[in-house]
Amino acid sequence: MKKYMIMTFGCQLNENDSEKIAGMVENLGYEKTDDLSKCDLVVFNTCCVRENAEERLFGKIGEIKKLKEERGTIIAIGGCMMQEEHILEKIKKSYKYIDLVFGTHTLNKFEEDLKKIIEEKKKIRDVIDIDGEVIEGLPIKRNDKSKASVSIMYGCNNFCSYCIVPYVRGRERSRKKEDILKEVESLAKEGYKEITLLGQNVNSYDGGDGYKFSNLLYDVCKIEGIERIRFISPHPKDFTDDVIKAIKDNKKISRIVHLPLQSGSTKVLKEMNRKYTKEQYLALAEKMRKEIPDILFSTDIIVGFPGETEEDFENTLDVVRKMNYEQIFMFIYSRRVGTVADKMENQIPEEIKHKRFERLKKLYDDNVSKNNEKFIGKVEKILVDGESKNNENMFTGRNDANKVIIFEGSKDLIGKMINVKITEEHKWYLKGEVEGK
């Protein structure tokens, strides 16, 4: 059998797209491999949110050129980056040996395009600028046997000034509720225990006839076999009371909510076009804590946005202290061609951005162990992922708060939901014992 490898850059939406690409590739008789030297097909699924993604991509493409010369490996590149004109020009000029270039709106044609390349020995550029349609029924090869992601919508209407996503993913398009529920029901029958609902802005999901994201949450919770439901990413401006109530009413829905902050400065938030203030963000979190006492939060923060002053950054640190986040995904601001922020004159020097990043990181790191201590002595329900990479007698899983937990166990526990009593805290993971053992 011919071998393939998919290299995925970026978010969980890209990971979900890569599972669909894998499904289409395997339809053509390819077999997955982790050995690059044996690949007959290499697919790059790209992200363009960060500048270093471009550097990583073109570095990897350079490595594959020799492989192509030696064994005729087909090289395909798709994803968000292929929707950027300057990237397409660079590929056309400097990487002429690439066989297939496809965009976010032509993913559904990947199998057809690849077949043409194999049969007709020609190169294909399949990128369109218009918003794509919602295509159902694509084959999918899941990377996990117990956890799965389900896209509920595509695109974004928010146009945050730093973000390229609306330009490369298009406007918001919601899947039909029937198609989403059918997919989750199918996963439940296959033995999946945990589902993550995906979208650039999940809480603006529109199923038509007044059917909103909260309605979808209630309906997914009714599906037997699914024991945990997560969702990413919501937008604070759209986090309505009905969604808060849905979380409160349904224990299946994870009690850790990803609530992107981006900045704690109202001035910077306005420049980012985020449409909420520092005070509104904190008030929303307080409302959620009042309604759901055991709720926890994770977030995204951008450091060094154009015009960010020391006072602005201190406001971000202030929110971090008040929110006591379980997880922070922190990023140094990266200029993206085509965005409003890229044209702003008051760009922050790299040295200042990096120093602020380190201060934010230290504040978060110093609090991790303290946050973990609250789990010691508690019995946590975890989904067992598999064996520990460092010890074959130890197994790993994650609790509702998405904390990594290691424990002594056996292979028959993999893919199951079990109760583990937490005994120790090790900063980046917790240690526990299987209850009743």
C-alpha positions as CSV (number, residue, x, y, z in Angstrom):
1,M,0.0,0.0,0.0
2,K,1.1,3.5,-0.7
3,K,1.9,5.6,2.5
4,Y,0.8,9.0,3.5
5,M,1.4,11.6,6.2
6,I,-0.5,14.7,7.2
7,M,1.3,17.6,8.9
8,T,-1.2,19.8,10.7
9,F,-0.5,23.3,11.8
10,G,-2.9,25.4,14.0
11,C,-6.2,25.0,15.8
12,Q,-8.6,22.1,16.5
13,L,-10.6,23.2,13.4
14,N,-7.5,22.4,11.4
15,E,-7.1,19.1,13.2
16,N,-10.8,18.2,12.3
17,D,-10.1,19.1,8.7
18,S,-7.1,16.9,8.7
19,E,-9.2,14.0,9.8
20,K,-11.4,14.5,6.8
21,I,-8.4,14.7,4.5
22,A,-7.2,11.4,6.0
23,G,-10.6,9.9,5.3
24,M,-10.4,10.9,1.6
25,V,-6.8,9.8,1.3
26,E,-7.6,6.3,2.7
27,N,-10.5,6.1,0.3
28,L,-7.9,6.0,-2.5
29,G,-6.0,3.1,-0.8
30,Y,-3.3,5.0,1.1
31,E,-2.1,3.9,4.5
32,K,-0.9,6.2,7.3
33,T,2.7,6.2,8.3
34,D,4.9,8.1,10.8
35,D,8.0,7.5,8.7
36,L,8.5,10.5,6.4
37,S,11.1,8.6,4.3
38,K,8.4,6.0,3.2
39,C,5.8,8.6,2.2
40,D,4.2,8.6,-1.3
41,L,2.0,11.5,-0.3
42,V,2.7,14.3,2.2
43,V,-0.1,16.8,3.0
44,F,0.4,20.1,4.8
45,N,-2.7,21.5,6.4
46,T,-1.7,25.1,7.2
47,C,-2.5,27.8,9.7
48,C,-1.8,31.5,9.2
49,V,-2.7,33.0,12.6
50,R,1.0,33.3,13.6
51,E,3.9,34.5,11.5
52,N,6.2,31.6,12.6
53,A,3.7,29.2,11.0
54,E,5.0,30.4,7.6
55,E,8.6,29.8,8.6
56,R,7.8,26.3,9.8
57,L,5.9,25.5,6.7
58,F,8.5,26.5,4.2
59,G,11.2,24.9,6.2
60,K,9.3,21.6,6.1
61,I,8.6,21.9,2.3
62,G,12.3,22.3,1.7
63,E,13.0,19.1,3.6
64,I,10.4,17.2,1.4
65,K,11.9,18.3,-1.9
66,K,14.7,15.7,-1.7
67,L,12.1,13.0,-0.9
68,K,10.1,14.0,-4.0
69,E,13.2,13.7,-6.2
70,E,14.1,10.3,-4.8
71,R,10.7,8.6,-4.8
72,G,8.2,10.9,-6.6
73,T,6.3,11.8,-3.4
74,I,3.2,13.8,-4.1
75,I,3.2,17.1,-2.1
76,A,-0.1,18.8,-1.3
77,I,-0.6,22.0,0.7
78,G,-3.9,23.3,1.9
79,G,-5.6,25.2,4.7
80,C,-5.9,28.8,5.8
81,M,-2.5,30.0,4.5
82,M,-3.4,29.0,0.9
83,Q,-6.1,31.7,1.0
84,E,-3.5,34.4,1.3
85,E,-2.4,35.9,-2.1
86,H,1.2,36.6,-1.1
87,I,1.6,32.9,0.0
88,L,0.2,31.6,-3.3
89,E,2.6,33.9,-5.2
90,K,5.5,32.6,-3.2
91,I,4.6,29.0,-3.9
92,K,4.1,29.7,-7.6
93,K,7.5,31.4,-7.8
94,S,9.8,29.4,-5.5
95,Y,8.1,26.0,-4.9
96,K,7.0,24.9,-8.4
97,Y,7.4,21.2,-7.5
98,I,4.3,21.2,-5.3
99,D,1.6,19.1,-6.9
100,L,-1.6,20.3,-5.2
101,V,-2.6,23.6,-3.6
102,F,-6.1,23.7,-2.1
103,G,-7.9,26.2,0.0
104,T,-10.3,26.2,2.9
105,H,-13.3,26.3,0.6
106,T,-12.2,23.4,-1.7
107,L,-11.4,20.9,1.0
108,N,-14.3,18.7,-0.2
109,K,-12.6,18.3,-3.6
110,F,-9.3,17.0,-2.2
111,E,-10.0,13.4,-3.1
112,E,-11.1,14.3,-6.7
113,D,-8.0,16.6,-7.1
114,L,-5.6,14.0,-5.8
115,K,-7.0,11.3,-8.1
116,K,-6.4,13.6,-11.1
117,I,-2.8,14.2,-10.0
118,I,-2.2,10.4,-9.8
119,E,-3.9,9.6,-13.1
120,E,-3.0,12.6,-15.2
121,K,0.4,13.5,-13.7
122,K,-0.5,17.2,-13.6
123,K,-0.3,19.9,-11.0
124,I,-3.5,21.5,-9.6
125,R,-4.2,24.8,-8.0
126,D,-7.7,24.7,-6.4
127,V,-8.3,27.8,-4.4
128,I,-11.4,30.1,-4.5
129,D,-12.0,33.4,-2.7
130,I,-15.7,33.1,-2.2
131,D,-17.2,31.7,1.0
132,G,-17.5,27.9,0.8
133,E,-20.6,25.9,1.2
134,V,-21.3,23.6,4.2
135,I,-20.5,20.1,2.7
136,E,-21.8,17.1,4.5
137,G,-20.9,13.4,4.2
138,L,-17.1,13.7,3.8
139,P,-15.2,10.5,4.9
140,I,-13.3,11.0,8.2
141,K,-10.5,9.1,9.8
142,R,-10.5,9.9,13.5
143,N,-7.2,10.2,15.4
144,D,-8.7,9.1,18.7
145,K,-11.1,6.3,19.7
146,S,-12.8,7.9,22.7
147,K,-12.7,11.7,22.0
148,A,-13.9,13.4,18.9
149,S,-14.4,17.0,17.6
150,V,-17.5,18.0,15.7
151,S,-17.6,21.2,13.7
152,I,-20.9,23.0,14.1
153,M,-20.1,26.0,12.0
154,Y,-17.5,27.5,9.7
155,G,-16.1,31.0,9.3
156,C,-16.3,34.2,11.4
157,N,-18.1,37.6,11.2
158,N,-16.2,39.4,14.0
159,F,-13.2,40.9,12.1
160,C,-11.0,41.4,15.2
161,S,-8.3,43.8,13.9
162,Y,-5.4,41.3,14.5
163,C,-7.1,38.3,13.0
164,I,-6.8,36.9,9.4
165,V,-9.4,34.2,10.0
166,P,-12.5,35.9,8.5
167,Y,-10.5,36.5,5.3
168,V,-9.3,32.9,4.9
169,R,-12.3,31.0,6.4
170,G,-15.0,33.3,5.1
171,R,-18.3,34.4,6.7
172,E,-20.2,32.3,9.3
173,R,-22.0,29.3,8.0
174,S,-23.8,27.0,10.5
175,R,-24.4,23.3,9.9
176,K,-28.0,22.0,10.1
177,K,-28.8,20.8,13.6
178,E,-30.0,17.5,12.2
179,D,-26.5,16.8,10.6
180,I,-24.7,17.7,13.8
181,L,-26.9,15.5,16.0
182,K,-26.6,12.7,13.5
183,E,-22.8,12.9,13.6
184,V,-22.8,12.9,17.5
185,E,-25.2,10.0,17.7
186,S,-23.0,8.0,15.3
187,L,-19.9,8.7,17.4
188,A,-21.8,7.6,20.5
189,K,-22.7,4.3,18.9
190,E,-19.0,3.8,18.0
191,G,-18.1,4.2,21.7
192,Y,-16.9,7.8,21.8
193,K,-17.3,9.3,25.3
194,E,-16.2,12.9,24.9
195,I,-17.3,15.4,22.2
196,T,-15.9,18.9,21.5
197,L,-18.1,21.2,19.5
198,L,-16.0,23.4,17.3
199,G,-16.4,26.8,15.6
200,Q,-14.6,30.1,15.4
201,N,-17.5,31.6,17.4
202,V,-19.7,28.7,18.6
203,N,-22.1,30.8,20.6
204,S,-23.3,32.6,17.4
205,Y,-24.4,29.3,16.0
206,D,-27.7,29.7,14.1
207,G,-29.6,26.5,13.3
208,G,-32.6,28.5,11.9
209,D,-36.1,29.1,13.2
210,G,-34.8,30.4,16.5
211,Y,-32.6,27.3,17.2
212,K,-29.5,28.6,19.0
213,F,-26.3,27.3,20.5
214,S,-28.1,26.7,23.8
215,N,-30.7,24.5,22.1
216,L,-27.9,22.5,20.5
217,L,-26.2,22.0,23.8
218,Y,-29.4,20.6,25.4
219,D,-30.0,18.2,22.4
220,V,-26.4,16.9,22.4
221,C,-26.7,16.3,26.2
222,K,-29.6,14.0,25.5
223,I,-27.6,11.6,23.4
224,E,-26.8,8.4,25.3
225,G,-23.2,7.3,25.5
226,I,-21.7,10.8,25.4
227,E,-20.5,11.6,28.9
228,R,-18.6,14.8,28.5
229,I,-19.2,17.8,26.2
230,R,-16.8,20.7,25.6
231,F,-17.0,23.6,23.2
232,I,-14.5,26.1,21.7
233,S,-14.3,28.9,21.1
234,P,-17.1,31.2,22.4
235,H,-16.9,35.0,22.2
236,P,-17.6,36.9,25.4
237,K,-19.8,39.4,23.6
238,D,-22.2,36.6,22.6
239,F,-22.1,34.6,25.8
240,T,-25.8,34.9,26.6
241,D,-27.8,33.8,29.7
242,D,-29.4,30.9,27.9
243,V,-26.0,29.3,27.3
244,I,-25.0,29.8,31.0
245,K,-28.3,28.1,31.9
246,A,-27.6,25.2,29.6
247,I,-24.2,24.6,31.3
248,K,-25.8,24.9,34.7
249,D,-28.6,22.5,33.8
250,N,-26.4,19.8,32.2
251,K,-23.6,18.0,34.2
252,K,-22.3,16.5,30.9
253,I,-21.1,20.0,29.8
254,S,-17.6,20.6,31.0
255,R,-17.2,23.1,33.9
256,I,-14.1,24.6,32.4
257,V,-15.1,27.3,29.9
258,H,-12.7,28.8,27.4
259,L,-13.4,32.5,27.6
260,P,-10.9,34.4,25.4
261,L,-9.8,37.7,26.9
262,Q,-7.0,38.8,24.5
263,S,-6.3,41.9,26.5
264,G,-7.4,43.3,29.9
265,S,-7.3,46.9,28.7
266,T,-10.5,48.4,27.5
267,K,-8.6,50.8,25.2
268,V,-6.7,47.9,23.6
269,L,-9.9,45.8,23.3
270,K,-11.5,48.6,21.4
271,E,-8.5,48.8,19.0
272,M,-8.8,45.0,18.7
273,N,-12.5,45.4,17.8
274,R,-13.5,42.9,20.5
275,K,-16.8,44.7,21.4
276,Y,-16.6,44.3,25.1
277,T,-14.7,46.2,27.9
278,K,-12.6,44.9,30.8
279,E,-15.5,45.5,33.2
280,Q,-18.0,43.7,31.0
281,Y,-15.7,40.7,30.7
282,L,-15.2,40.5,34.5
283,A,-19.0,41.0,35.1
284,L,-19.8,38.1,32.7
285,A,-17.3,35.8,34.6
286,E,-18.8,36.9,37.9
287,K,-22.3,36.1,36.6
288,M,-21.2,32.7,35.5
289,R,-19.6,32.0,38.8
290,K,-22.7,33.0,40.7
291,E,-24.9,30.7,38.5
292,I,-22.3,27.8,38.3
293,P,-20.2,27.8,41.5
294,D,-17.8,25.1,40.3
295,I,-17.1,26.8,37.0
296,L,-13.4,27.3,35.9
297,F,-11.9,29.3,33.1
298,S,-9.2,29.1,30.5
299,T,-8.4,31.9,28.1
300,D,-6.3,33.4,25.2
301,I,-4.1,36.5,25.7
302,I,-2.2,38.5,23.1
303,V,0.8,40.4,24.4
304,G,2.2,43.4,22.6
305,F,-0.7,44.5,20.5
306,P,0.1,47.8,18.6
307,G,-0.2,50.8,21.0
308,E,-0.2,48.6,24.2
309,T,1.2,50.7,27.0
310,E,2.6,49.6,30.3
311,E,-0.7,50.6,31.9
312,D,-2.6,48.5,29.3
313,F,-0.4,45.5,30.1
314,E,-0.9,46.0,33.8
315,N,-4.7,45.8,33.2
316,T,-4.2,42.5,31.6
317,L,-2.2,41.2,34.6
318,D,-5.0,42.6,36.8
319,V,-7.6,40.5,35.0
320,V,-5.4,37.4,35.2
321,R,-5.1,37.8,39.0
322,K,-8.9,38.3,39.3
323,M,-9.9,35.4,37.0
324,N,-7.4,32.9,38.4
325,Y,-7.4,31.0,35.1
326,E,-6.7,27.2,35.0
327,Q,-5.1,27.6,31.6
328,I,-3.8,30.5,29.6
329,F,-2.9,30.2,26.0
330,M,-0.6,33.2,25.6
331,F,0.8,34.6,22.4
332,I,3.1,37.4,21.3
333,Y,1.3,39.7,18.8
334,S,2.2,38.7,15.3
335,R,1.5,41.0,12.3
336,R,-0.6,39.4,9.6
337,V,-0.7,40.9,6.1
338,G,-4.3,42.0,5.3
339,T,-5.4,42.8,8.8
340,V,-6.2,46.3,10.2
341,A,-3.7,45.9,13.0
342,D,-0.9,45.3,10.5
343,K,-1.3,48.8,9.2
344,M,-1.2,50.4,12.6
345,E,1.8,52.7,13.1
346,N,2.5,52.2,16.8
347,Q,3.9,48.6,16.6
348,I,5.6,47.5,19.9
349,P,9.3,46.6,19.7
350,E,10.0,42.9,19.9
351,E,12.1,43.3,23.1
352,I,9.3,44.8,25.0
353,K,6.8,42.2,23.7
354,H,9.0,39.4,24.9
355,K,9.6,40.9,28.3
356,R,5.9,41.4,28.8
357,F,5.3,37.8,27.7
358,E,7.7,36.5,30.3
359,R,6.0,38.6,33.0
360,L,2.6,37.1,32.1
361,K,4.1,33.6,31.9
362,K,5.6,34.0,35.4
363,L,2.4,35.2,36.9
364,Y,0.5,32.2,35.5
365,D,3.3,29.7,36.3
366,D,3.5,30.9,39.9
367,N,-0.2,30.1,40.4
368,V,-0.5,26.7,38.7
369,S,0.4,24.6,41.8
370,K,-1.9,26.6,44.0
371,N,-4.8,26.0,41.6
372,N,-3.9,22.3,41.5
373,E,-4.0,21.9,45.2
374,K,-7.8,22.2,45.3
375,F,-8.0,18.8,43.5
376,I,-6.0,16.9,46.1
377,G,-8.3,14.5,48.0
378,K,-11.1,14.8,45.5
379,V,-12.4,12.0,43.3
380,E,-12.2,13.1,39.7
381,K,-14.0,11.5,36.7
382,I,-11.4,11.1,34.0
383,L,-11.4,9.7,30.4
384,V,-8.4,7.4,30.1
385,D,-6.3,8.4,27.1
386,G,-3.6,5.7,27.2
387,E,-0.3,4.6,28.6
388,S,2.2,7.1,30.0
389,K,5.1,7.8,27.6
390,N,7.6,7.5,30.5
391,N,6.3,4.5,32.4
392,E,4.4,1.5,31.0
393,N,2.8,0.8,34.4
394,M,1.3,4.3,34.5
395,F,-1.7,5.6,32.5
396,T,-2.9,9.1,31.7
397,G,-6.3,10.8,31.4
398,R,-7.9,14.1,31.8
399,N,-10.6,15.3,34.2
400,D,-13.4,17.8,33.5
401,A,-11.0,20.7,34.1
402,N,-8.7,19.3,31.4
403,K,-5.9,18.5,33.8
404,V,-3.6,15.7,33.0
405,I,-3.8,12.9,35.6
406,I,-1.5,9.9,35.9
407,F,-2.2,6.7,37.8
408,E,-1.4,3.0,38.0
409,G,-3.8,1.0,35.9
410,S,-4.2,-1.5,33.1
411,K,-4.8,-1.4,29.3
412,D,-8.4,-2.4,29.6
413,L,-9.1,1.1,31.1
414,I,-8.1,2.9,27.9
415,G,-11.1,4.8,26.4
416,K,-13.2,4.4,29.6
417,M,-14.5,7.0,32.0
418,I,-13.3,6.1,35.5
419,N,-13.1,7.7,39.0
420,V,-9.6,8.5,40.3
421,K,-8.8,10.0,43.7
422,I,-6.2,12.7,43.4
423,T,-3.3,12.2,45.8
424,E,-0.5,14.5,44.6
425,E,0.1,17.7,42.7
426,H,3.1,18.0,40.3
427,K,2.4,21.4,38.7
428,W,1.9,20.3,35.1
429,Y,0.0,17.1,36.1
430,L,-1.9,15.5,39.0
431,K,-1.3,12.0,40.3
432,G,-4.1,9.7,41.6
433,E,-5.3,6.3,42.4
434,V,-8.2,4.4,40.8
435,E,-11.1,4.5,43.2
436,G,-11.8,1.2,44.9
437,K,-8.5,-0.3,43.9
